[in-house]
Every structure is written in structure tokens, then in C-alpha cells.
Amino acid sequence: MIGRIAGIILHRARDHVMIDVRGVGYIVHVSERTAAALPPAGQAVALYTDLLVREDLLQLFGFPTLLEKEWHKLLTSVQGVGAKVSLAVLGTLGPEGLARAIALGDWSAVRKAQGVGPKLAQRVVLELKDKAPQVMALGGDLTVDAGSAPGPAIEAEPGAVPAPSGAGTAAPSAAVASARIAADALSALTNLGYAQSEAAAAVAETQAGEPGADTSALIRAALRSLAPKG
């Protein structure tokens, strides 16, 4: 199993990247969100990978963090969700947005991904509602990015898609910080005796309303939402 790949980008596209690893070019399929955050062709990159093996096909799918890879594995466990649909969902929502949608039962958010109809979106939310909090709770341990590969820059392949300005910096860092804060808050609430699904919904709803909240503020706000009404 190929779990991580590191090398020099030869070519970038909107849904895949070719990475040179000691003279061998590996095509790695990625979400549009991940592709947009990659450095330009000719620069070093590293991605966590999942290898899809079929009788007539071998495909690598790449992820910037282990957390996103875990979400991909969880999504593809749902009947009707293949690897490309999973990448479409992650590209549309990101790991933090997907966690929030599942915790809140918001299948309409999942429906926004290309190739996902209403029935499939509802199935994703329904089947993963009890499994998603377990991945959310691991967020603090799995948000370490794949790093980069040392090596000299090389000339980009003609036709390569250039990286957007600022790609690979601020946005991933903010998502990583958000996932860690949510994971810590979820862990604290479950330690207080709340059910994982109940705590996950409270954390997701609170973080959506207060995206800049730190861990302590998120826990306090989530506890207020969990308190008996009346």
C-alpha cells in the first residue's frame, strides 16, 4: 500500500497532479480544493495517498492531511460513493465543512457537490452520523500535513496549471486549526458524559456561528446549547 508520496511536481491540473519520485512520474488524483492549494509545477510536494486497486485499474488519490484521508475512507464506505464522488464532496466542503454537515444532518450541503443527488446526500448523512464523530475526535492528531519533499526545482511541463496566488498557505492552516479546536472541544464534551453524536452536533453548530472561537470559548458555547431548555 502506498500511504504517502513525496517528490517534485511535473504537472498540475484541476483534478490531478503528476509527481516525479526519483525519475518515476506518479499521477495522483486530488480534489479541486487540494489542487488549488498545491505549489507550482517544479516545486516539492508531499501528499498522503489512498491506492484504489481494481482488476484493470490502479489509481492513487492524494490528500494534504491524514484527517482528510480518513474522511475519504469514511465517505467511500457509503454505498454509491466512489473515490471521485468523495473527492467532489471534500473539494466542495473540505473536512471541516463535511464534519459540520454530517453532525447537523445537513444533507443539502452535501448535495452541492458535483455528482451527488439528494438521495445519495441523505444516505451519506444518515449512514455516517454515528461514525463521523469518531473521525472528528481524531482531528487534533490527524491534521499534520504531509510535509514536502526536498530536492531542486525543475522546469514546469508545458500546459501545467499555475498555482493561485497564496496557494498552500493560509487556507490549509486555518482549516487545520479549526479541525484541532473542534476535536479538542468534542473530546472535552464526551469526557463530560455527552454522547458523541450529540456533542458533535453542538460543536458543529457552535463553530458555524462562531468560526473564530478558540477551544475554551467553543466548549462554553456548546455547553450552553446542550443545556436543558426551560
N, C-alpha and C positions, 0 to 999 in steps of 0.2 A: 504494500500500500504506500502510495506517495502522499505524505502528510504535509509537506512544505516544499516549496520550490523557490530558489533564490538565484538571481543572475542579472543579466543586462537586457533591457527592453529593446527588442529589434523592431517591433511594430505594435502600434496601438490602434484599436478600433473601438466602436461603441459597445460591443458585447464580448470582446475577447482581446487578449494580448499575447504576443509571441515573445517568449523569454529565452535568451541564449544561456545555457548552462554548460560551460566548458565545450563549446562547439556544437552542442545539440540544441535545436530550437523546439521548445515546448509550446503548444498552443493551449492557453488556459482561458476558459470561458468565465466571464465575470458579469456582474450586474452593471447597469449603466452608471449607477451611483459609484461603484468601485472604480470603474473605468475612468470616470471624470476626476477621481482623486489620485490617479496614478501619475508618477513623474513623466517627463517627456521621453520619447524614444532616445536610446543612447545612455540612459541613466540606470543605476542599480535599483532593483526592486525585489521584494520577497512577499510571498503570499502563502497562507495556509491553503491546502488543497484537499479536495474530495475526488476520488477516482471512480468514475462510472464504468463498469465492465459489463459488456454485453457480448453475445456470440460474434457479432460482426462490427463491434464498435468499442473503442476506448476513448473516454473523454475526461479531461481534467477541468474541475471547477474551482475557482480561486476566491479567497476571502481575506480581507485585511486583518481580521481578528478571529480568535478561536470561538468567541461568542457568536459571531455571525455564522461561522461554520456549524455550530450546534443548532442554530435556528434553521439552517438549511436542512440538516438531517431530520429535524423535527417536522418541518414542512413536508418533506418528501415521504414521510411516513403516512401521510394522509392519502387515501385513495384518490387518484385523479390529479395529484400534484407531482409533476415530473421535475427534473432539475431545472429546466428552462423556466417553468412557471414559478418555481421557488425563487429563482434569480429575479424574475419580474416583480414579485412581491417584495423582496428585500430591496430591490432598486427603487421601488416606489415609496416604501415606508421606512426602510432601514430597520435594524434590530430593535431600537427603542420604540419606533412607531408601531412595529408589529406586536411587540410585547404589550403596548398600551391598548391596541385594537382588540387583541385576544382577551386581555384581562377585563375589558369593559364590554365584551360581547359586541363590538362594533364591526360587524361583517361588511358594512358599506365601505369602510376604509380599505379592507382587503380587496373588495370588488374593484377598486380603482386601478389595480394592476392589470396590465395587458394580458389577455388570455384567461382571465378569471371571471366566470359568470356568477350570478347571485347564488345559485345552488352550491357551487364549489366554495364560494366565500363563506357561506353559512356552515358548510361541513368543516372547513378549516377551524373556524372559531369554536364550533361545538366539540370537535374531537380533541382540540389542543387546550381547551380551557383548564383542564386539571393537570396537564403536563407542562404548560408554559411557565407557571411559577417556579418550577424546579430549575429551568434554564435561567430565569430572571435572577434567582438567588445565587447562581454561579457567576453572575455578571462581573463582580469585582475581581474574580480570579481569572476570567477568560478574556478580558478586554485588552490584554497586552497585544500590541500589533506584531506582525511577523518580522519586523525589522527590515534591514536592507542587505544587499549583497555587496561586499567590497569588490572593487575592480575598476578599470579605466573606462571612461565613457567611449562610446563608439559612434560612428556616423549613423544617423537615423535612416531607416529604409524609406525610399521614395513612396509617398502616399500615406505615410503614417499620420494618424490624427494627433494634432498637437494637444498638449495638456492645457486646460484652462488656467488662467492666472490664479495663483494661490492654491493650486490643486495639491491635495495630500497634506495640508497643514491644519488650519483652524477647524474646519468642519469635522474631520475624524476625531480630533482632540475633544471637542465639545460633546460628541456622541459618546466617546469613551467615558468622560467624566459623568455624563448623565446616567449611563448604564451602571457605573460603580455606585453612584449615590442611590439609585433605585434598588440595587441589590442589597446595599447596607440597610436601607430602610425596611425592605421586605424581611431581611433576616431579623432585625430588631422586633418587628411586629409579630413574626411567627414565634420568636422566643418569649413573647408576652402571652402566647396562647391562642392567637388568632389563626384560623385556618389559612393555608397558603393561598387558595383562590380568593378568599375574602380580603386578605391583606394585599394581594397583588392588584385587585381592582381598586382598592383605596389608594395605593401608591400611584397607580397609573392615572387615576382621575385627578389626584392632587398635583402630580407633576405636570399634567397637561395645563392646569390652571396656574401653576407657579413654576414655570420651567427653570427659573434661576435659583430655586430654593436649594440650600445645602442640606446635608443629611439630617441634621437636628431639626431644621425647620420643616422638612418633608415628613419626618416622623410625627412631629407635633400636629401638623395639619391633617395627616392621615388618621391619627388617633381621634381628632375631633370629628372627622367624617364617619368613623366607626362607632362613635359613642351612641348609645341608645337615644333615639329622638323622643321628645316629650317626657 
